[in-house]
């Protein structure tokens, strides 16, 4: 990539001269605002109002046409009607203008006639050597030069001018929406270094602007509102480059629905493209996609403060135990890692906090902080020194009389420790937020927003790291994750029934299970197989142990002959003895026909009692985690509603890709029976009954329970 100062677009963002074609003497009008904004901001370049009806506008010499300006102009803002726009662009070409920013609307976005006028505009611009931003653009701004080439009301807000020297940039297809976002950014303490509305994109495109911006060494992150990308390959290259530089692209991409696609087409004549493809491209390039404007700004706020951390150990601190517990919960849900304090940190905190506080993470400083205001600073300082803590999150509220003092203390800790710190402070006094303003600490007036923003930047950092690892490193990392080993092939559970015993118990309780035979020799196994009918499944089980039978090799399926059964018995019996122990027993049962595999479980909650679980089963149960719960006992109509709430499961049962429908009634009957097990004799001792998988056969042929885990309390 070329140096930013040598990039052609540098002449746009750091223009030394700006003309306004259609300038107005009224600062409140569209043609008057850019001049007023730039003079108020202290723009150091030359300003040229263009209007044949005036000699002077807003204290500046006015020229009849752009061609009358005595020197070439870097940027011309075109604020005339559509029928005069082409003449204006021709004049720009004769003057030597490099960029024309067009406020003018009435082109492709309004229909066929506008499209024809737009085509003429593009042809004129190319012939004249003028690059166009827009048309139908609300404009742009650049804090490095104090250019505000816009008529947006955003820059009328108090404190908007001069432009803050920001580190976040924003590019948008929508003008008004973009201006709204700019104002929201101001309210969120996010300072934009660049703001660009590309409008109809007849020439200068979203990705070209993005390409320039990411090379600015002062830019730390870029937000965007996308309706459609014109050059996909260019976007991918630029997005990869941004990821390489460690500058997150945080994007809102519309066009998920047919209605929004139609609206975008009428708005800026944009083609939104397939949303699934955009999703895949964003994943490939590590673009952070968001749906909510505030979330985008919250993420960029962390970028502004250089808080892009890979897998941080997080400490949460509050004076409310409830707030801390909630924060720990949310961190878990969001996949954030709470740090384990060192013994030294715990001892220090125990010495600072009252006996009814907590030195565990999350830290509860309690309301004692009111009596001992030094405690907050001391506790934060101790936590900042802990090597296991990469990021501290302070969650507070109110403090009308001590808010300013606490804010100063937090700032002192941050400046002395130089460790990342994020604050969520709700309903605090104005003086507190004013004290924090300008500090190197991101402060949210909310508890959940900072946690969600942290999650997204952590995901970005983790994905960026993984994108840089080699294929060989990936194989080593992924290949070392032995799922079976991590769970254990054998789990000791003193109160677990052996599978064949559990199935017999279910049979006694009028739950249909496959007929089975326990055998202790190869010949008895072969005889049992002849009696039950082929094909046969052979397994081993033992009391007090939950087995992953496939991993242990003590499950043999598709045994279609007596010789196959005899041979399998020798292998299973030997492994059962060596891997399970002398208490293991071998049994055979007829192999179930094909069907939809689900899981049906009965579990006990300490608060609500027994409940049933119905979900995808077999090997998919841990991967997909798709399941629904209902309190036990359940009636058939309730189980039916449970299925309705699981459309993927219901679709499988109804038959997909030409498969016949499954026996849904048999499944519902099974779930109902399982839900009523606690009310059967001895049922109150049940801790868990898991039927996985349950194979639901074609309609009218019932369901088979392939495996059972039954534990008692």
Rosetta blueprint (number, residue, H / E / L):
1 X L
2 X L
3 X L
4 X H
5 X H
6 X H
7 X L
8 X L
9 X L
10 X H
11 X H
12 X H
13 X H
14 X L
15 X L
16 X L
17 X E
18 X E
19 X E
20 X E
21 X E
22 X L
23 X L
24 X L
25 X L
26 X L
27 X L
28 X L
29 X L
30 X H
31 X H
32 X H
33 X H
34 X H
35 X H
36 X H
37 X H
38 X H
39 X H
40 X H
41 X H
42 X L
43 X L
44 X L
45 X L
46 X E
47 X E
48 X E
49 X E
50 X E
51 X L
52 X L
53 X L
54 X L
55 X L
56 X E
57 X E
58 X L
59 X L
60 X E
61 X E
62 X E
63 X E
64 X L
65 X L
66 X H
67 X H
68 X H
69 X L
70 X L
71 X L
72 X L
73 X L
74 X L
75 X E
76 X E
77 X E
78 X E
79 X L
80 X L
81 X L
82 X H
83 X H
84 X H
85 X H
86 X H
87 X H
88 X H
89 X H
90 X H
91 X H
92 X H
93 X H
94 X H
95 X H
96 X L
97 X L
98 X L
99 X E
100 X E
101 X E
102 X E
103 X L
104 X L
105 X L
106 X L
107 X L
108 X H
109 X H
110 X H
111 X L
112 X H
113 X H
114 X H
115 X H
116 X H
117 X H
118 X H
119 X H
120 X H
121 X H
122 X H
123 X H
124 X H
125 X H
126 X H
127 X H
128 X H
129 X L
130 X L
131 X E
132 X E
133 X E
134 X L
135 X L
136 X L
137 X L
138 X L
139 X E
140 X E
141 X E
142 X E
143 X L
144 X L
145 X L
146 X L
147 X E
148 X E
149 X E
150 X E
151 X L
152 X L
153 X H
154 X H
155 X H
156 X H
157 X L
158 X L
159 X L
160 X L
161 X L
162 X L
163 X L
164 X L
165 X L
166 X L
167 X L
168 X E
169 X E
170 X E
171 X E
172 X E
173 X L
174 X L
175 X H
176 X H
177 X H
178 X H
179 X H
180 X H
181 X H
182 X H
183 X H
184 X H
185 X H
186 X H
187 X H
188 X L
189 X L
190 X L
191 X L
192 X E
193 X E
194 X E
195 X E
196 X E
197 X E
198 X L
199 X L
200 X L
201 X L
202 X L
203 X L
204 X L
205 X L
206 X H
207 X H
208 X H
209 X H
210 X H
211 X H
212 X H
213 X H
214 X H
215 X L
216 X L
217 X L
218 X L
219 X L
220 X L
221 X E
222 X E
223 X E
224 X E
225 X E
226 X E
227 X L
228 X L
229 X L
230 X L
231 X L
232 X H
233 X H
234 X H
235 X H
236 X H
237 X H
238 X H
239 X H
240 X H
241 X H
242 X H
243 X H
244 X H
245 X H
246 X L
247 X L
248 X E
249 X E
250 X E
251 X E
252 X E
253 X E
254 X L
255 X L
256 X L
257 X L
258 X H
259 X H
260 X H
261 X H
262 X H
263 X H
264 X H
265 X H
266 X H
267 X H
268 X H
269 X L
270 X L
271 X L
272 X L
273 X L
274 X L
275 X H
276 X H
277 X H
278 X H
279 X H
280 X H
281 X H
282 X H
283 X H
284 X H
285 X H
286 X L
287 X L
288 X E
289 X E
290 X L
291 X L
292 X L
293 X H
294 X H
295 X H
296 X H
297 X H
298 X H
299 X H
300 X H
301 X H
302 X H
303 X H
304 X H
305 X L
306 X L
307 X L
308 X L
309 X L
310 X L
311 X L
312 X L
313 X E
314 X E
315 X E
316 X E
317 X E
318 X E
319 X L
320 X L
321 X H
322 X H
323 X H
324 X H
325 X H
326 X H
327 X H
328 X H
329 X H
330 X H
331 X H
332 X H
333 X H
334 X L
335 X L
336 X L
337 X E
338 X E
339 X L
340 X L
341 X L
342 X L
343 X H
344 X H
345 X H
346 X H
347 X H
348 X H
349 X H
350 X H
351 X H
352 X H
353 X L
354 X L
355 X L
356 X L
357 X L
358 X E
359 X L
360 X L
361 X L
362 X L
363 X E
364 X E
365 X L
366 X L
367 X H
368 X H
369 X H
370 X H
371 X L
372 X L
373 X L
374 X H
375 X H
376 X H
377 X H
378 X H
379 X H
380 X H
381 X H
382 X H
383 X H
384 X H
385 X L
386 X L
387 X L
388 X L
389 X L
390 X L
391 X E
392 X E
393 X E
394 X E
395 X E
396 X E
397 X E
398 X L
399 X L
400 X L
401 X L
402 X L
403 X H
404 X H
405 X H
406 X H
407 X H
408 X H
409 X H
410 X H
411 X H
412 X H
413 X H
414 X H
415 X H
416 X H
417 X H
418 X L
419 X L
420 X L
421 X E
422 X E
423 X E
424 X E
425 X E
426 X E
427 X L
428 X L
429 X L
430 X H
431 X H
432 X H
433 X H
434 X H
435 X H
436 X H
437 X L
438 X L
439 X L
440 X L
441 X L
442 X E
443 X E
444 X E
445 X L
446 X L
447 X L
448 X H
449 X H
450 X H
451 X H
452 X H
453 X H
454 X H
455 X H
456 X H
457 X H
458 X H
459 X H
460 X H
461 X H
462 X H
463 X H
464 X H
465 X H
466 X H
467 X H
468 X H
469 X L
470 X L
471 X H
472 X H
473 X H
474 X H
475 X H
476 X H
477 X H
478 X H
479 X H
480 X L
481 X L
482 X L
483 X H
484 X H
485 X H
486 X H
487 X H
488 X L
489 X L
490 X E
491 X E
492 X E
493 X L
494 X L
495 X L
496 X E
497 X L
498 X L
499 X H
500 X H
501 X H
502 X H
503 X H
504 X H
505 X H
506 X H
507 X H
508 X H
509 X L
510 X L
511 X L
512 X L
513 X L
514 X L
515 X L
516 X E
517 X E
518 X E
519 X E
520 X L
521 X L
522 X H
523 X H
524 X H
525 X H
526 X H
527 X H
528 X H
529 X H
530 X H
531 X H
532 X H
533 X L
534 X L
535 X L
536 X E
537 X E
538 X E
539 X E
540 X E
541 X E
542 X L
543 X L
544 X L
545 X E
546 X E
547 X E
548 X L
549 X H
550 X H
551 X H
552 X H
553 X L
554 X L
555 X E
556 X E
557 X E
558 X E
559 X E
560 X L
561 X L
562 X H
563 X H
564 X H
565 X H
566 X H
567 X H
568 X H
569 X H
570 X H
571 X H
572 X H
573 X H
574 X H
575 X H
576 X H
577 X H
578 X H
579 X H
580 X H
581 X L
582 X L
583 X L
584 X L
585 X E
586 X E
587 X E
588 X E
589 X E
590 X E
591 X L
592 X L
593 X L
594 X L
595 X L
596 X E
597 X E
598 X E
599 X E
600 X E
601 X E
602 X E
603 X E
604 X E
605 X E
606 X L
607 X L
608 X L
609 X E
610 X E
611 X E
612 X E
613 X E
614 X E
615 X E
616 X E
617 X L
618 X H
619 X H
620 X H
621 X H
622 X H
623 X H
624 X H
625 X L
626 X L
627 X E
628 X E
629 X E
630 X E
631 X E
632 X L
633 X L
634 X L
635 X L
636 X H
637 X H
638 X H
639 X H
640 X H
641 X H
642 X H
643 X H
644 X H
645 X L
646 X L
647 X H
648 X H
649 X H
650 X H
651 X H
652 X H
653 X H
654 X H
655 X L
656 X L
657 X L
658 X L
659 X L
660 X L
661 X L
662 X E
663 X L
664 X H
665 X H
666 X H
667 X H
668 X H
669 X H
670 X H
671 X H
672 X H
673 X H
674 X H
675 X H
676 X L
677 X H
678 X H
679 X H
680 X L
681 X L
682 X L
683 X H
684 X H
685 X H
686 X E
687 X E
688 X E
689 X E
690 X E
691 X E
692 X E
693 X E
694 X E
695 X E
696 X E
697 X L
698 X E
699 X L
700 X L
701 X L
702 X L
703 X E
704 X E
705 X E
706 X L
707 X L
708 X E
709 X E
710 X E
711 X E
712 X E
713 X L
